[in-house]
Amino acid sequence: MPAPQRSNPAYRAIARLVRPVMMLVTRRDWHGAEHLPRDGGFIAVANHMTNVDPLTFAHFLYDNGVAPKVLAKSSLFAVPVLGRLLRASGQIPVFRNSARAGESLVAAEAALADGECVAVFPEGTFTGDPDLWPMLAKTGVARLALTTRAPVVPIAQWGPQDLLGRYGKVPRLVPPKRITVVAGPPVDLTDLYGRPLDAVTLRTATDRIMGAVTRQLAAIRGEEPPATPWDPRRAGRA
């Protein structure tokens, strides 16, 4: 399979190592690749259930011609070898709760301006929902989307939790797990462009984005999602 045009040598080296493993341990049920923009930068957002989500998310994008720049927690960049590979392939560190927290937004804006795909898990960490529905997300993705006006493509995935549990350490590799990934059309945020980036605007955009992801996930699961998302601050429904 040809590598995405925007993948650099380090990115392709990682793919040559990781992709064959993913092909062996998963059975891929992918849909909606036609919604991935082919010209210009865009933001890909997905739900987050387990540590293996970034791999299944990136696998879907990479095999559909997109080499995403994933916003990943900064501690991963301090891991020997892994950190070097992440930096060399252009991934973006997120410095949580520090004076450097804004650096990831600046780096993401630059990547989008350069025509890249920036991949984000808006929840920021694994969902706290007992049934693995998306929880109340942070507003960083909304700020990025409204500042850059880049298209936001909602992507729902289901099945990674069977490969590795939410807080699991040992993956379940046999038998191969069915991984369903569905991309939807870009979320319409045009009515919010030009409005002050206050709490109301950012929450409206965030909920609209995550609402699209949740509806796609509900279609995959064939279930009705909760009326309100899990709020991690209250450890209950928002």
C-alpha positions, 0 to 999 in steps of 0.5 A, a space after each residue: 500500500 502506498 504511504 500517504 503523500 504527507 508522511 515523512 521517512 520517520 512516519 513511514 518507518 513507524 508504519 512499517 513496524 506497526 501496520 503489519 501487527 495491526 493487520 494481524 490482530 484486527 478485522 477492520 470494518 471501516 466506513 466514511 473515508 469519502 468524508 476525509 478532505 483531500 485538499 487543505 488541513 482538517 481536524 479529525 476527532 474521535 472518541 477515546 476508550 483505551 490506550 490502543 485508540 490512537 493506533 486504531 484511529 491512526 490506522 484508519 486515517 493512514 490507510 485512507 491516505 492521511 498521515 495524522 498529526 496526533 495530539 498526544 500527552 507530553 509524557 509519551 515524548 519523554 519515553 526513550 526511542 518512542 519520544 524520538 519517533 513521535 517528534 520525528 514523525 511530527 506528532 504534537 505534545 500536549 502539556 496538561 496543566 502547565 505553563 506550556 499548555 498553549 503550545 499544542 494549540 499553536 503547533 496544531 494551528 501551524 500544522 493545519 495552515 500547512 495542510 495537515 490533518 490534526 487528530 484529536 481526542 476531545 475528551 482528553 482522556 479515557 471516557 469515564 462513562 460506565 458504558 463507554 459512551 463519549 463523555 463531556 469533552 474539553 473545549 480545546 478542539 472547539 477553540 482550534 476549529 473556530 480559530 482556524 475554520 478548518 473542517 472538523 471530521 467526526 470519527 467514531 470507533 468501537 472495538 478497540 476496547 476488546 483489544 485492550 481494556 480501558 485500564 488494561 495493560 495486556 492486549 488480547 491479541 487472539 482472536 483478531 478483534 473487529 474494529 469498526 471505524 466510521 467517519 462522518 461529514 464535517 460538522 457545520 460550525 459556520 454559524 459560530 464563526 466570528 463570535 467571541 470565543 467565550 465559554 458559551 460559544 466554545 461549549 456549543 461548538 464542542 457539544 456539536 462536535 461530540 454529538 456527531 461522534 456520539 450519533 455515529 457511535 450509536 449507529 455502530 452499536 445499535 443502541 440509544 446513547 444517554 440523554 446527557 453525557 458523563 461529566 468527569 467533574 461530577 462523576 455522573 451525568 452532566 
